[in-house]
Amino acid sequence: MSHLPTSAQDEELLNRWQQRFPICAEPFTELAKALGLSDGDAVMARLQRLCEQGSLSRIGGIWGARAAGAGLLCAMAVPPAQLEALAQRVNAMPGVNHNYEREHYFNLWFVITGPDMDCLAQELAELEQQCGLEILRLPMERAYRINLGFDLKDPHGVNCAARGSDLHAAQPTAQAPASQGRRVAAEERSLAACVEQGLPLLPRPYAAWAEAVGWPEQRVLRTLQTWLDHGVLRRFGVIVRHHELGFAANAMCVFDVPDDQVDAHAALLARQPGVTLCYRRSRANQWPYNLYCMVHGRAREEVQQWLSQAREVAGLQAFPQAVLFSRRRFKQCGPSYFRQPVKAIQTEAGHYA
């Protein structure tokens, strides 16, 4: 995937609001003031173009662990001749938002989300029956860092929060076990579905959400802010497509660490440059690893450098481990915990951001 060119103002637009998008009646007008653009229409036009060219995924939220529903990281060992067809079958499943080929015997890795674990269990069992292959189910036990932020102005660019930049001022630290924390209430699910779809490019986008769910606009604004304050949403902002913006290399590094030592090593690992995700997951048959981190970079060599440094600082060199570089991206989009229809909200061009 080639790096898509962006202007300085586009870069600023994608850079500054990855974490803290304005939650106010006219957010695009606020962005225009900050960028020195004429008005909110000029901002919306830029965002529309960035969305169409593939740099921008959406303007929306990233949920806290189990705040919204259930999610699983899954892996399969697929014969190479069947990989393409099976990947497309996985892509078509409700709730699959990430699907990658990785360099390993377990070569197909995907994330599936949904309203609850029973729903996911049924869908995965059907897939196993159809394809005749076992699926590793790897639920998250604890999140130490989940922050896919990309500094487009930095030559290294990934995860500037780990290096102290103010772009991602909210520093994720070791978080509560995934089974705890406030969840989206039943009466809030329709708004949560809007958040997953993405903010519409309209002068008053939150008013459009309010109309869709039958709420006053101020209630929508208050609920979004409350979700952020309580960690229901980890962040709400511009979600970029990192491959298209030049961050083409990524690797998942996994470690087999004694259970009573995971937290101490993970606390160090989560703070290292280049580490965008760090979490503990359950082990599975043929898969002994329980500590994971994701590292993104512009090139494979950069990722290898970040990994080497992270392993050393976190004291993980001696533990059994594996590095799984991404080979192909079959799917990347937002999660789908809230599988319910929402009244259509469209811009004049017919797009969400």
C-alpha positions in Angstrom: 0.0 0.0 0.0 1.6 3.3 -1.1 1.6 6.3 1.2 -1.2 8.6 0.3 -0.1 12.3 0.1 -1.7 14.8 2.5 -1.4 18.6 2.7 -0.1 20.3 5.9 -3.6 21.2 6.9 -4.9 17.7 6.2 -2.1 16.4 8.3 -3.0 18.7 11.1 -6.6 17.8 10.8 -5.8 14.1 11.1 -3.2 14.6 13.8 -4.7 16.9 16.4 -8.1 15.3 16.9 -7.4 11.6 17.1 -8.0 11.6 20.9 -10.3 14.5 21.8 -12.7 15.5 19.1 -14.9 18.4 20.1 -18.1 17.4 21.7 -20.2 20.5 21.2 -23.1 21.6 18.9 -20.9 22.6 15.9 -17.6 20.7 16.2 -16.5 21.4 12.6 -16.7 25.1 13.2 -14.5 24.7 16.2 -12.0 22.8 14.0 -12.1 25.5 11.4 -11.2 28.1 14.0 -8.2 26.1 15.2 -7.0 25.4 11.7 -7.5 28.9 10.3 -10.0 27.7 7.7 -12.9 29.8 6.6 -15.7 27.8 8.2 -17.0 24.3 9.1 -17.9 23.6 5.5 -14.3 23.8 4.5 -13.4 21.3 7.3 -16.1 18.9 6.3 -15.0 19.0 2.6 -11.5 18.1 3.6 -12.7 15.3 5.8 -14.9 14.0 3.0 -12.0 13.9 0.6 -9.7 12.2 3.2 -12.4 9.6 3.7 -12.8 9.0 0.0 -9.1 8.6 -0.6 -8.8 6.1 2.3 -6.8 8.1 4.9 -9.7 8.5 7.3 -11.7 5.6 8.5 -14.3 7.5 10.5 -14.9 10.0 13.3 -16.0 7.8 16.2 -15.1 6.1 19.4 -13.0 3.3 20.8 -14.8 1.4 23.5 -13.3 0.4 26.8 -12.7 -3.3 27.5 -16.1 -5.0 27.6 -17.9 -1.7 28.1 -19.9 -2.3 24.9 -20.2 -6.1 24.5 -18.0 -9.0 23.8 -14.9 -9.4 21.7 -12.5 -12.2 20.8 -9.1 -12.4 19.1 -9.2 -15.6 17.0 -6.6 -17.5 15.1 -6.6 -20.3 12.6 -4.0 -22.5 10.8 -5.3 -22.4 7.3 -3.8 -24.4 4.3 -2.3 -21.7 2.0 -4.5 -22.8 -0.9 -7.6 -22.2 1.2 -6.5 -18.9 2.8 -7.9 -16.4 0.4 -11.4 -18.0 0.3 -11.6 -18.5 4.0 -10.5 -15.0 4.7 -13.3 -13.7 2.6 -15.7 -16.0 4.4 -14.5 -14.5 7.7 -14.8 -11.0 6.4 -18.5 -11.6 5.7 -19.2 -12.6 9.3 -21.1 -10.0 11.4 -18.8 -8.3 13.8 -15.5 -9.1 12.2 -13.6 -5.8 12.1 -9.9 -6.9 11.7 -8.7 -9.8 9.6 -5.0 -10.3 8.8 -2.7 -12.9 7.4 0.4 -13.2 9.7 3.7 -15.0 9.4 3.1 -18.1 11.5 1.7 -21.6 11.4 -1.5 -19.9 12.8 -1.7 -17.6 9.8 -5.2 -16.1 9.9 -5.9 -13.7 12.7 -9.2 -11.9 13.2 -11.2 -10.0 15.8 -14.9 -10.5 16.2 -17.2 -8.4 18.3 -20.8 -8.7 19.2 -23.4 -8.2 21.9 -22.3 -11.1 24.1 -20.1 -14.2 24.2 -22.9 -16.6 23.5 -23.5 -14.8 20.2 -19.8 -15.0 19.3 -19.6 -18.7 20.3 -22.5 -19.6 18.0 -21.0 -17.8 15.0 -17.5 -19.3 15.6 -18.9 -22.8 16.0 -20.8 -22.4 12.7 -17.5 -21.3 11.0 -15.6 -24.3 12.4 -18.3 -26.7 11.2 -18.3 -25.1 7.7 -14.5 -25.1 7.2 -13.5 -28.1 9.2 -10.7 -26.1 11.0 -10.2 -25.3 14.7 -10.4 -21.7 15.8 -8.2 -20.5 18.7 -10.3 -18.3 21.0 -8.2 -15.8 22.9 -10.2 -13.6 25.2 -8.6 -10.5 26.8 -8.0 -10.7 30.5 -6.4 -7.4 31.1 -5.6 -4.3 29.0 -2.4 -2.4 29.8 -2.3 -0.1 26.7 -4.8 0.3 23.9 -4.0 3.5 22.0 -3.6 3.4 18.2 -2.4 6.9 17.8 -0.3 7.9 14.9 1.8 11.1 14.8 1.9 12.1 11.2 4.4 14.8 11.8 7.0 12.7 13.5 9.4 10.7 11.3 8.8 7.6 13.5 5.2 8.6 14.0 3.8 5.7 16.1 2.4 6.0 19.6 3.8 9.4 20.4 2.2 9.2 23.9 4.9 6.7 24.9 7.5 9.4 24.1 5.7 12.1 26.0 4.1 14.1 23.1 1.0 16.1 24.0 -0.8 14.8 20.9 -2.1 11.8 22.9 -2.1 13.4 26.4 -4.2 10.6 27.9 -1.6 8.1 29.0 -3.0 4.6 29.2 -1.6 2.6 32.1 -2.5 -0.8 33.5 -6.2 -0.8 33.5 -8.9 -2.7 35.4 -9.5 -6.3 34.5 -11.8 -6.5 31.5 -14.7 -7.9 33.5 -15.0 -4.6 35.5 -16.1 -1.1 34.7 -19.2 0.7 33.5 -21.0 -0.7 30.5 -23.3 0.9 28.0 -26.8 0.9 29.5 -29.6 -0.7 27.6 -31.3 2.6 26.9 -28.0 4.0 25.5 -27.4 1.3 22.9 -29.0 3.2 20.0 -26.5 6.0 20.5 -23.7 3.5 20.8 -24.7 2.1 17.4 -24.4 5.7 16.0 -20.9 6.0 17.5 -19.8 2.8 15.8 -21.2 4.0 12.4 -19.3 7.3 12.6 -20.1 11.0 13.0 -21.9 12.4 9.9 -20.4 15.3 8.1 -23.1 17.8 8.9 -22.9 21.2 10.5 -24.6 19.9 13.7 -23.8 16.2 13.6 -24.7 15.4 17.2 -28.2 16.9 16.5 -28.5 14.3 13.7 -27.6 11.5 16.1 -30.2 13.0 18.6 -32.9 12.9 15.9 -32.0 9.3 15.0 -32.3 8.0 18.5 -35.1 10.3 19.7 -33.1 12.2 22.3 -32.5 16.0 22.9 -29.1 17.1 21.5 -27.9 18.0 24.9 -28.5 14.5 26.2 -26.3 13.1 23.4 -23.5 15.5 24.3 -23.7 14.7 28.0 -23.8 11.0 27.4 -20.7 11.0 25.2 -18.8 13.1 27.7 -19.9 10.8 30.5 -18.7 7.8 28.6 -15.3 9.4 28.1 -15.1 10.4 31.8 -15.9 6.9 33.0 -13.8 5.0 30.5 -16.7 3.5 28.6 -15.1 5.2 25.6 -11.3 5.1 25.6 -11.2 7.9 23.1 -13.5 9.7 20.7 -11.9 11.3 17.6 -10.5 11.0 14.2 -9.6 7.3 13.4 -7.1 7.1 10.6 -6.2 4.2 8.4 -2.5 3.8 9.2 -1.6 1.6 6.2 -2.7 4.3 3.8 -0.8 7.0 5.8 2.5 5.2 5.6 2.6 2.9 8.6 2.7 -0.2 6.6 4.6 -2.6 8.9 3.2 -4.1 12.1 4.0 -7.2 14.2 2.3 -8.9 17.1 4.8 -10.1 19.6 3.6 -12.7 22.1 5.3 -14.0 25.3 4.8 -17.0 27.6 5.2 -15.4 31.0 4.5 -17.0 34.4 1.0 -15.7 35.5 2.3 -14.1 38.7 4.9 -12.0 36.7 2.8 -10.8 33.8 1.6 -7.5 35.4 5.2 -6.4 36.3 6.6 -7.0 32.8 3.5 -5.6 31.0 3.7 -2.3 32.9 7.2 -1.8 31.4 6.3 -3.1 28.0 3.2 -0.9 27.6 5.3 2.3 28.0 7.8 1.5 25.2 8.1 3.5 22.0 6.3 1.9 19.1 4.0 -0.2 21.3 0.5 0.7 20.5 -1.4 -2.2 22.1 -0.4 -4.3 25.2 -2.7 -6.8 26.9 -3.0 -10.1 28.6 -5.0 -12.9 27.0 -6.0 -16.4 28.0 -3.8 -19.3 26.7 -5.3 -21.9 24.4 -4.6 -25.4 23.1 -1.3 -25.2 21.1 -0.9 -21.6 22.1 0.9 -21.0 25.4 1.3 -17.3 25.2 -0.4 -14.9 27.6 1.2 -11.5 27.1 0.8 -9.6 23.8 2.0 -6.4 22.3 1.5 -4.8 18.9 4.1 -2.6 17.3 3.5 -0.4 14.2 6.1 1.3 12.1 6.8 2.7 8.6 9.1 -0.2 7.7 9.8 -3.8 9.0 13.3 -2.7 10.2 11.8 0.0 12.3 9.3 -2.4 13.9 12.2 -4.9 14.6 14.1 -2.1 16.3 11.2 -1.1 18.5 10.6 -4.7 19.5 14.2 -5.3 20.4 14.3 -2.3 22.6 10.9 -3.1 24.2 11.9 -6.7 25.0 15.1 -5.5 26.6 13.6 -2.8 28.7 10.7 -5.0 29.9 13.0 -7.9 30.7 11.3 -10.3 28.4 14.3 -11.7 26.4 14.4 -15.1 28.2 10.7 -16.0 28.0 9.4 -18.2 25.2 8.1 -15.8 22.5 7.0 -15.4 18.9 6.9 -12.5 16.5 4.1 -12.5 13.9 4.5 -9.9 11.2 1.4 -8.9 9.3 1.6 -10.2 5.7 -1.8 -9.2 4.3 -4.7 -7.1 5.5 -8.0 -8.6 4.5 -10.2 -6.3 6.6 -9.9 -3.3 8.9 -12.9 -1.3 10.1 -14.6 -0.3 13.3 -16.1 -2.8 15.7 -19.7 -3.9 15.6 -20.9 -4.6 19.2 -24.3 -3.0 18.6 -26.0 -4.9 15.8 -29.1 -2.9 15.5 -30.5 -0.8 12.7 -30.1 3.0 13.2 -32.1 5.6 11.3 -30.0 6.5 8.3 -28.0 9.8 8.6 -26.3 11.0 5.5 -24.4 14.0 4.3 -25.3 15.5 1.0 -22.6 13.2 -0.5 -24.2 10.2 1.3 -21.2 9.4 3.6 -20.3 9.2 7.2 -16.8 10.2 8.3 
